[in-house]
Amino acid sequence: MLRFVFLLMVISCSSEKAIQNSNNHPQYLDLLKFEGRWYVLGQSNIAKQEWYSFGRFPVDDLNNSYELIELYQLFSLNQYKLTMKYKLGSFYDDFQKENLRIHIEDKSNNSIWNVSRLWPIGNQFIVHEVDKDYQYAIIGTPYRHYVKVLARQKKLPIKLWKSIKEKMKNWGYDTTKFRLIPHQIDPYFADKIEI
């Protein structure tokens, strides 16, 4: 479980300068509207050779996750509690659980985050886009090593997926490393998951 969080933190190493020089501007984020449950429908797939210099840390947690769910709970004016639940390897494995803190770094638009287990040590993420109804979101990193797509439902229309993929490519992400995360499409099952 700790490996999963560590990998997310390592791939997002960045600086404020990198964000300022990015070719797209983070979107303003309404923290109350963003709060709640999100399904991670896809994320960057990291090749093992990319981690050779980090001591060959395994990337299985990141690349083989199923049913990845994130719950964002606002507990102060500029902080979220982030609870992640996911399965490794198949739908039949038990859920793993991680708890993280998100500190909002840019108060002008709320879209630049420091995600950490122990603040102030953490890594930056950018909320690139959230649709007007807060039904999907695209979150990435300043150096474009990692990106993920979140949604309130377990699937998105194909036309929207194509649009999202094009945006990620324009922002500088390698979409060939992007993988869809399997979710069981079962309304009864989805409502019964406690996070």
JOTASUL-V335761 format. One record per helix or strand. SS is the DSSP state (helix for helix, strand for strand). FROM is the first residue (numbers start at 1). TO is the last residue. Records with the same first field share a line. If there is no record, write none. Layout:
SS = FROM-TO ; FROM-TO
//
This chain:
helix = 2-11 ; 16-20 ; 31-34 ; 48-54 ; 60-63 ; 158-170 ; 175-177 ; 187-192
strand = 36-44 ; 65-76 ; 79-88 ; 96-104 ; 112-118 ; 121-130 ; 136-140 ; 147-151 ; 178-180
//
